[in-house]
Amino acid sequence: MTNNIVLITGANSGIGWETVKALLESPKSYHILFGCRSTEKGQTALQEMLRECLDTKSTVELLEVDLTSDASIEAAAKLVGEKHGRVDTLVNNAGATFDLEFLAGKVTLRECFIKACDVNLAGTHIMTWNFVPLLLKSTDPRLIFLSGLSHMNQASEKYFPTPPQPAGWPKDIHFETIGYRCSKVGLNMLMLDWNHKLKADGVKVWALQPGILATNLGNVKELAVKFGAKHPSLGGQYVRDVIEGQQDELVGKHVSREGAIPF
């Protein structure tokens, strides 16, 4: 067997980038498929990554894959299948939000929801569907979904990060996340379904909540820091921990470092 093969979507920034870096810094050996929508952006990000991680036991390979394109996903699966024959871990990290574009008048409210669900939910499902045959070729298959800060019982807690709203309409809302969060709650259901489908195959499946991290999602990194977001490297390290077996007792659950999270 060659090095453990890990495919990470959205690897050119945020938690995806930090997960690649964490794996390159691991004492274990990996072959990382650096998934990204744009080959040009991916090449630039990959070159920067390799400059930062000169002393590594692992290898990295750029993989072009656009979650909004069935043809792109199918081509990526065919390429990986022909070249490597399997994938040991699929990290469904790529995600997008369009809520702030709606507030800025750049997309309609319907487009805000449809675009988020296209990437975060439908695209992730189609990605998984196409790569499951390669996961089943692994001796230790792992399937990870990045769920973000979205679970149904959050409405009964402090509704971070949207502040309380006074009575009346329209509301004076300057920061919004609802389209993104609805798609991510759906992703938790998607994880449950894939766990059900693949249980007899021995695939370990999770939805991970990495915490409030200052990524470039929505291009509001500075605002995220004001909300108390921490460095995204914490998310990358957490994903690596799960890949390396530190949450194996919580397969099939929505989890954080503190344990299982109620849906």
N, C-alpha and C positions, 0 to 999 in steps of 0.2 A: 504494500500500500504506500502511496505517496503521502505527502503532508496532508493534514486535515484541510479540506477545501471548504472555505467559508465565503458565501456570496452575500454582499451587503448592498442593498439598493440605497440610492441617495448618498453615496460614499464621499462625494466631493465637498461636503460641508457639514457643520453641526455635529450631531451625535454619530452620524455615519462616519464622518472623518475621524472623530475621536475613537470610535470602535476600531477602525483600521489601525490607527496609531497604537492603541492598547494591545492589539494582537501582534503588531510588529515588535513591541517591547516585551512581549511574553517570552519566558524561557522555553515555551513549547513552540513547535514549528507549524506554520500554516501556509497554505497557498490561498491568497485572498483575491477574490474576484471583485474588483473595484467598480461597482455598478453606478452608472450615471447616465443622465438623459442626453447630455451634450458631450461629444467626443473631445471637442476643443477645450471646454471647461474641465473635463475629466483629465486630459493630458496635463494641463497646467497644475491642477490640484495634486495629481499623482507625482509629478516631478518635485513639487514642494515637499510632499510627504516623504519621499525617498531621501531628500536632502536632510530632513530632520531625523530620519531613522536609519543612519548608516550602518549601525551595528545590530543586525537582526538575523535571526535564523530563518526568517520567513521570506516569502516571495509575494509579489503583487502583480496583478494583471488587469488592465482596463477592460471593462465590459460595457458596451453601449446598450442601454435598455431604457425605453420610455414607457412608463406605466399607463399613459393615455393611448398607446398604440398596440393593438393586438399583434400586428405584424412584427413590431419591434420585439415584443416579449417572446413570440414564437421563434424569431430568428436567434435571439440570445440563448434560448433553451436548446435549440438545435446545435449552435456553436459549442456550447459547454458540453453537451452530450457527446459530440463527435471528438472533442479535444480531451475531455477529462473523464467522461463516462459516469460521473456521479457528482453529487454535492453533499457534503456532510452537514452543513448548517446553512439555512437560508434565514437571513436577517431582513425582515420587511421593515425597513427604516424610512424609506422615502415618503415624504408627506408634503402637503401644501395647504395654505390657508388663503382665503380670498375675502375675509370679513372686512379688513381695512380697505381693500379696493372697493367694496360696496359702499362703505362710509364716505370714501373719496369720490363716489359717483362714477367709477371706472367700469363697474359691472353692475348688473341688476341683482336684486335679492335672489331671484331664481338662479341666475348664473353663479352667484356666490356659493349656493348649496350644491348645485350640480357639479361644478368644477371641483369642489372639495371631495365630494363623494366619488367622482371619476378617478381621482388620484388615490385618495386615502383608503377607499373601500373597494370599488370595482377593480381598479388597477391592481391593488394588492391581492385580491382574490384571484384574478386571472394570472398574475405572476406566480402565485402559489400553485394553481392548477397545472400550469405548464412545467413547473420544476419538481413537483412531487415524484414523478417517475425517476428522476435523478436522485432525489433524497432516499428513495427506497433501495437504491443501490449501495447506500452507506451501511456500515456496521454499527454506527451510532448516530442516526439521523436526528437533527434538531431543527425546530421551526419556531422562529421568534417573531412576534408582532410588537412594534413599538406603539403603545396605546396613548401615550401622553397623559395629561391630567384629566382624563375623562372617564367617569363611572357614574352610574345612575344615582347612587346615594349622595353624590356631592351636592345636590340641591338642598339637602337637609342640613348641610354644614355651611360654613362660610363660603359664599359663592364667588370664590376667587377666579379671575381678577376683576370681575364686573362689580362696581360699587352699587350700593342700594340706590333705587330710583324713586323720585317723588311721584305723587299721583299726577295724572294728566297725560295728554298725548298731543304732539309727539314727544318722545323722550329725548333728552339731550345727551346722546351717547357718543363718546369720543373714542372709546376702545371697545372692540367687539370680538368675540371668539365663537359665537354659537354655531355657525356653519361648520367650522373645523371640529368643534367638540362633538356635534351630532355625528359626524362621520367617524370620529374616533370611538364613540360609544358603540357604533355599528361594528367597528373593528374588533371590539371585545366579543361580540356575538360571533363574528367570523372565526375568531380563535377557538371558541367553544365548539363550533361546528367542525373545524378541521381536527381538533383533538378527538372528537367523536368518530370522525371518518377514519382516522389513522391510528387509533388505539391498538387495534389488532396487529398493525405493522410495526409497533414498537417505536413510533416517532414521538419524541418528547416535544411538547408544544406549550408555549407560554404567551401571555400578553404582558409586556413589561412597562411599568411606570418608572421612568428614570429620575423623576423629580423635576422641580422648577429650574430650568437651565437656560442660560443666555445664548441661544442659537440665533441664526439669522432668519428663522421662520417668520415670515410677514415683514421682514426688514425693520424690526423694532427691537433690535438687540439692546440698545441703550435704555429703552423703556423697561425691558425685561429685567435689567440690572436694578433699576429703581424699585421694581416689585420684589426684589430680593433674590432674583435668579442667580444660581451658582454657575461655575464654569462647566461647559459641556463635557469636559474630560471626565467628570464624575459619571456621566451617562455612558461614555465609552468603556470605562472601567467596569461598570455594572454589567453591560452586555457581555464583555469578555468573561466576567465571573460566571455568568449563566452558561456561556459556551463551554466553560471549563468545569461545569458540574456543580456549582455552588447553590443551585436552586432545584436540583433533581427531585427533591421530596415534594415539590409544589407543581409538578407537571399538570397542565390543564387548567391552571388558575391565572388570574390577573394578579401580578405580584410587584412588590417593591422591595427595597433592601430590608424593610421592616417585616416582611412576610406577605401573606395573602391579603388581597383587598376585596371586600364585599362588592358585588356588582350593583 
